[in-house]
Amino acid sequence: MTVSLRGTREVRKNCQIFHLLGQLDAFSEPTFQKVVLNYVKESANQVILDLSQIDFIDSSGLGALVRIAKHVDTIKGNFRIVSNARVTQTVKMVRLEKFLKLKNSLDEALEDMQ
């Protein structure tokens, strides 16, 4: 059995940053969403998901991103996604790039949070 999604979390400038790699799909989505939302509820509501190392994202993964973004929005937080070409292409297919606030780098995302 392989783990399709792995990641780490760091806090920088009162912002939670989740660095993820692998696949954000139907298999990994439930745990991914639960873990991120638990941290959001317990800690800072400034959230960056670094998806620059994601190899694959499906509709389940997109749904999780939308739910997390909406939750952060309801608690008056800030949410950004560091994307790569594959993630950006998938997000643009469903026209969510502005809502999900895609950024090209972690530095750009951090700067945009201020």
Secondary structure by P-SEA (a helix, b strand, c coil): ccccccbbbbbcccbbbbbbcccccccaaaaaaaaaaaaaaccccbbbbcccccccccaaaaaaaaaaaaaaaaabbbbbbbccaaaaaaaaaacccccccccccaaaaaaaac
